[in-house]
Amino acid sequence: MVTQVHARQASPTEVKSGTRRAQGGTGADDAVFFQGDGERQSPETTIRLLASYQATSGVTSDSYSLGGTVEELEHVMARYLGKEAALFVPTGTLANHLAIRKHCGTRGQALVPEQSHIYRDTGDSIARLSGIQLVPLAQDRPGPTAGEVRDALDRVATDRVPSPAGVVVLESPVRRQMGRVISYEEMQAITTLCRERGVPSHLDGARLFMMAAATGVSVQAYSALFDTVYVSVCKYLGAPFGAILAGTREFIDGLYHDRRMFGGSLPAAWMAAALVLQGLPGFEERFGAAMTRARHLFSALSHLDGLRISPLPDGSNIVPLRLDAGVRREALTQRLVEHGIVLPMEGGTDTEIPLTINTTILRRNPDELLDAFTHALQGSG
């Protein structure tokens, strides 16, 4: 079984002060973080980035998340995802909820992976707020096979009171499964089955850009398989909050009323939208470069005594770092902070650390990072 990760990430203040202290006063601008999908932004950095965007592109205010820079972001993200339209919402939980709610209509069930965020981490919100039962599939695995989905769709035919599924939901990558992904071929088989049965499909693609960089399948190719897709804009695209739900124009049209009904039409969301519009251009290329650099580094780290890197065959941007018996996790972590490298504070085990790849790895050259790990191993026993 894959180790589940529930790591608490250090706050920007904790990381910045800790790294400064360890580096003798140097700031965190060149620190490399093997935790989190994106680069943490301090309040000072966020203000500076907003001022820069305002000076170069200009920000137009919205009215309860309608119009202005928010609408511009919706158009841009729809194009990125290859969909006709998109809606900005404050959280991914709400994006998934709105998609499932509208797809189901009067149908009372949605098929979801048992390990998915929407099933495990939202407090039965869909059942309690929208009266839709989530039917879990693929226990302790990233997602179901097409055969399992077919069986689940067929099962209602034998029920005394049929309650057919209104939507099939997949999540990929799956954070509870160390960032493992459902293969493109399996997604294709499942969504083809859904179309044949007339059942909509929805992708929780919060980390879709991570998956695309790991597999080489484009963001648009993944998105094209599904009727709707959700992408996070706060995990790695620079915003402090926010998500995008994309689909056909018919599906998205008028959905802002549901957003408001659930309290999700923020009075002013232009700040998040502007930061995403600033961080989005070139992000795919930067993240691809980060993945390439990480693979080279991890290959070199595997030759050091005491460390073993074991990429998951179906992984994305999380890679397990395994420590030999003579290496203490706490000591290694503390020594690496002295070199401006931050490992996850929690998650994994005493002998296994889940390293998350993000674009901070591009701040330092591979030889420097390798030297840091080499020196940190000394005295970590």
C-alpha positions in Angstrom: 0.0 0.0 0.0 1.2 3.5 -0.8 2.0 5.7 2.1 -0.7 8.3 2.5 0.5 11.9 2.9 -1.1 14.4 5.2 1.8 16.8 5.6 1.5 20.1 7.3 3.4 22.7 5.3 5.4 25.3 6.9 3.9 28.8 6.6 5.8 31.4 4.6 6.7 33.2 7.8 8.1 30.0 9.4 10.0 29.0 6.4 11.4 32.5 5.7 12.5 33.1 9.2 14.0 29.6 9.6 15.9 29.8 6.3 17.2 33.2 7.1 18.4 32.1 10.5 20.0 29.0 9.0 21.7 30.8 6.2 23.0 33.6 8.3 20.7 36.3 7.2 20.0 35.3 3.6 16.3 35.5 2.6 14.2 32.6 1.3 14.3 33.8 -2.3 16.9 31.1 -3.3 15.5 28.4 -0.9 14.3 25.2 -2.4 11.1 23.7 -1.0 10.4 20.0 -1.4 6.9 20.6 -0.1 3.8 22.1 -1.8 3.0 22.3 -5.5 3.9 26.0 -5.9 6.1 28.8 -4.6 4.9 30.4 -1.4 4.1 34.0 -1.5 4.6 36.3 1.5 2.3 39.3 1.9 5.2 41.5 0.8 5.8 39.4 -2.4 2.0 39.3 -3.1 1.8 43.1 -2.9 4.8 43.6 -5.1 3.5 41.2 -7.7 0.1 42.9 -7.8 1.7 46.3 -8.2 3.8 44.9 -11.1 0.8 43.5 -12.8 -1.2 46.7 -12.3 1.7 48.7 -13.8 2.1 46.5 -16.9 -1.4 45.1 -17.6 -3.9 46.9 -15.4 -6.5 45.5 -13.1 -10.2 46.0 -13.6 -12.5 45.4 -10.6 -15.3 42.9 -10.6 -18.7 43.0 -8.9 -19.2 39.9 -6.8 -16.8 37.9 -9.0 -18.6 39.0 -12.2 -16.7 41.0 -14.9 -13.4 42.8 -14.9 -10.2 40.9 -14.4 -12.1 37.9 -13.1 -13.9 37.5 -16.4 -10.6 37.9 -18.3 -9.2 35.0 -16.2 -12.2 32.8 -17.0 -11.7 33.4 -20.7 -8.0 32.6 -20.5 -8.5 29.5 -18.5 -11.2 28.2 -20.8 -8.7 28.5 -23.7 -6.0 26.8 -21.7 -8.3 23.9 -20.9 -9.8 23.7 -24.4 -13.3 24.4 -23.1 -16.0 26.8 -24.2 -16.4 28.6 -20.9 -15.2 28.7 -17.3 -16.3 30.0 -13.9 -14.1 31.3 -11.1 -15.0 30.0 -7.7 -13.2 30.6 -4.4 -12.4 27.0 -3.6 -11.9 23.6 -5.3 -14.4 22.1 -2.9 -17.1 24.4 -4.3 -16.0 23.8 -7.9 -16.5 20.1 -7.5 -19.7 20.5 -5.7 -21.2 22.8 -8.3 -20.2 20.4 -11.1 -21.6 17.3 -9.4 -24.8 19.1 -8.4 -25.5 20.4 -11.9 -24.6 17.1 -13.7 -26.8 15.1 -11.4 -29.9 17.2 -11.7 -32.7 15.1 -10.3 -30.5 11.9 -10.1 -29.4 11.1 -6.6 -26.0 9.4 -7.0 -22.5 10.3 -8.1 -19.7 7.7 -8.6 -16.4 8.9 -7.1 -13.1 7.4 -6.1 -12.9 6.4 -2.5 -9.6 8.1 -2.1 -10.8 11.4 -3.6 -10.8 14.7 -1.9 -14.5 15.2 -2.5 -15.3 11.9 -0.7 -12.8 11.9 2.1 -12.2 15.6 3.0 -15.4 17.6 2.7 -17.6 16.3 5.5 -20.4 14.8 3.4 -21.1 18.3 2.1 -22.7 17.1 -1.1 -25.0 14.7 0.6 -26.0 17.2 3.3 -26.3 20.3 1.1 -27.5 18.9 -2.2 -29.0 15.5 -1.4 -26.7 13.6 -3.7 -25.2 10.3 -2.4 -21.5 9.7 -3.2 -20.9 6.1 -4.2 -17.2 5.3 -3.6 -15.2 3.1 -6.0 -11.6 1.7 -5.9 -10.9 1.5 -2.2 -7.3 2.4 -1.3 -6.4 2.9 -5.0 -6.1 6.1 -7.1 -9.2 5.3 -9.1 -11.5 2.7 -10.7 -11.1 0.8 -13.9 -13.5 1.1 -16.7 -14.8 -2.4 -15.7 -15.5 -1.2 -12.2 -17.4 1.9 -13.5 -19.4 -0.3 -15.8 -20.4 -2.6 -13.0 -21.4 0.3 -10.8 -23.5 1.8 -13.6 -25.1 -1.6 -14.1 -25.8 -2.3 -10.5 -28.8 0.0 -10.3 -30.6 -2.1 -12.9 -31.1 -4.8 -10.2 -32.2 -2.5 -7.4 -35.8 -2.5 -6.4 -35.9 1.3 -6.9 -33.4 2.3 -9.5 -31.3 5.3 -8.8 -29.0 5.8 -11.7 -25.7 7.7 -11.3 -25.8 11.3 -12.5 -22.1 11.7 -13.0 -18.8 9.8 -12.9 -16.0 11.7 -11.1 -12.3 11.0 -11.3 -9.5 12.7 -9.4 -6.0 12.7 -10.7 -3.3 13.1 -9.4 -4.5 11.7 -6.0 -2.9 13.4 -3.0 -3.9 10.6 -0.7 -2.1 8.2 -2.9 1.3 10.1 -3.0 0.3 12.0 -6.1 -0.4 8.8 -8.2 -2.3 9.3 -11.5 -4.9 7.4 -13.4 -3.5 6.4 -16.7 -4.6 8.4 -19.8 -5.7 5.1 -21.4 -7.9 4.2 -18.4 -9.4 7.7 -18.3 -10.1 7.4 -22.0 -11.9 4.0 -21.5 -13.9 5.4 -18.6 -15.1 8.6 -20.3 -15.9 6.6 -23.5 -18.1 4.3 -21.5 -19.7 7.4 -19.9 -20.6 8.9 -23.3 -22.0 5.5 -24.5 -24.2 5.4 -21.4 -25.2 9.1 -21.5 -23.6 9.8 -18.1 -21.5 13.0 -17.7 -17.9 12.8 -16.5 -16.1 15.3 -14.3 -12.3 15.6 -13.6 -11.1 16.9 -10.3 -7.9 18.1 -11.9 -6.7 20.4 -9.1 -3.1 19.5 -10.0 -3.7 18.9 -13.7 -0.6 20.8 -14.7 1.5 18.5 -12.5 0.0 15.4 -14.1 0.6 16.8 -17.6 4.3 17.5 -16.8 4.8 14.0 -15.3 3.2 12.0 -18.1 3.8 14.1 -21.2 0.1 14.2 -22.0 -1.1 17.8 -22.5 -3.5 19.6 -20.3 -5.9 20.0 -23.1 -5.8 16.3 -24.0 -6.8 15.4 -20.5 -9.4 18.0 -20.4 -11.0 16.9 -23.7 -11.9 13.6 -22.2 -14.3 15.1 -19.6 -17.5 17.1 -19.8 -16.2 19.3 -17.0 -12.9 19.9 -15.3 -11.8 21.7 -12.2 -8.3 23.2 -11.8 -6.9 24.9 -8.7 -5.3 28.3 -9.2 -4.1 28.7 -5.6 -1.9 25.6 -5.3 0.7 26.6 -7.9 -0.5 29.4 -10.1 0.2 32.2 -7.6 -3.3 33.1 -6.2 -4.0 33.0 -2.5 -7.3 31.3 -3.2 -9.5 30.3 -6.1 -10.4 27.6 -8.6 -11.7 27.3 -12.1 -14.6 25.1 -13.3 -14.7 24.7 -17.1 -17.1 23.0 -19.5 -19.5 23.8 -22.3 -21.0 27.3 -22.5 -24.4 25.8 -21.9 -23.2 24.1 -18.7 -21.4 27.2 -17.3 -24.0 29.7 -18.3 -26.0 30.9 -15.3 -23.9 28.8 -12.8 -22.8 32.0 -11.1 -26.3 32.0 -9.5 -25.4 28.6 -7.8 -22.1 30.1 -6.8 -23.8 33.0 -5.1 -26.4 30.6 -3.4 -23.5 28.8 -1.7 -21.9 32.0 -0.6 -19.1 31.8 -3.2 -19.5 35.1 -5.1 -16.8 37.1 -3.4 -17.4 40.9 -3.5 -14.0 41.4 -5.1 -11.9 38.5 -6.5 -9.7 40.6 -8.8 -6.6 40.1 -6.7 -6.6 36.3 -7.2 -7.4 36.6 -10.9 -4.6 39.2 -11.5 -2.0 37.0 -9.8 -3.0 33.9 -11.9 -2.9 35.9 -15.1 0.6 37.0 -14.1 1.8 33.5 -13.2 0.2 31.5 -15.9 2.2 32.4 -19.0 5.1 30.0 -19.3 4.2 28.0 -16.3 3.9 24.7 -18.2 7.4 25.2 -19.5 8.8 26.2 -16.1 7.2 23.2 -14.4 8.4 20.9 -17.1 11.9 22.2 -16.5 11.5 21.6 -12.8 10.5 18.0 -13.3 13.5 17.4 -15.6 15.9 19.0 -13.0 14.3 16.9 -10.2 14.8 13.7 -12.1 18.5 14.4 -12.7 18.9 15.3 -9.0 17.1 12.3 -7.8 19.2 10.0 -10.0 22.3 11.5 -8.4 20.9 11.3 -4.9 20.3 7.6 -5.3 24.1 7.1 -5.5 24.7 8.6 -2.0 25.1 6.2 0.9 22.0 6.4 3.1 19.5 7.7 0.6 17.3 5.9 -1.9 14.9 7.6 -4.3 12.1 5.4 -5.5 9.8 7.2 -8.1 6.4 5.6 -8.3 5.6 4.1 -11.7 2.3 6.0 -11.8 3.5 9.0 -9.9 3.4 12.7 -10.7 5.4 15.4 -8.7 5.7 13.5 -5.4 8.7 11.1 -5.0 9.4 9.0 -1.9 12.9 9.6 -0.4 13.8 6.5 1.7 16.4 6.8 4.4 18.6 3.9 5.5 18.6 2.9 9.1 21.7 5.0 9.9 20.1 8.3 8.8 17.7 10.2 11.1 15.0 12.2 9.4 15.0 15.0 11.9 18.8 15.5 11.7 18.8 15.4 7.9 16.0 17.9 7.7 17.7 20.3 10.1 21.1 20.0 8.3 19.4 20.7 4.9 17.7 23.8 6.2 21.2 25.2 6.9 21.8 24.9 3.1 18.4 26.5 2.2 16.6 23.3 1.4 13.3 22.6 3.1 11.8 19.1 3.4 8.3 18.4 4.6 7.9 18.9 8.3 5.3 16.0 8.5 4.0 13.2 6.4 5.5 9.9 5.5 7.4 8.0 8.2 10.7 8.1 10.0 12.3 6.4 7.1 10.4 7.8 4.2 9.9 11.4 3.2 7.5 12.5 0.4 9.4 15.0 -1.7 7.2 17.3 -3.7 8.6 18.9 -6.9 7.8 22.5 -7.7 9.5 25.3 -9.5 11.6 26.4 -6.5 14.0 23.7 -7.6 15.0 25.9 -10.5 16.5 28.5 -8.1 19.7 26.4 -7.6 21.8 24.4 -10.0 21.8 20.6 -9.6 25.4 20.3 -8.5 24.8 22.7 -5.7 21.7 20.8 -4.5 23.7 17.5 -4.7 26.5 19.0 -2.6 24.0 20.2 0.0 22.5 16.7 0.4 26.0 15.2 0.6 27.1 17.6 3.4 23.7 17.2 5.2 24.2 13.4 5.4 27.3 14.0 7.4 26.3 14.0 11.0 22.7 12.9 10.3 23.2 9.5 11.8 
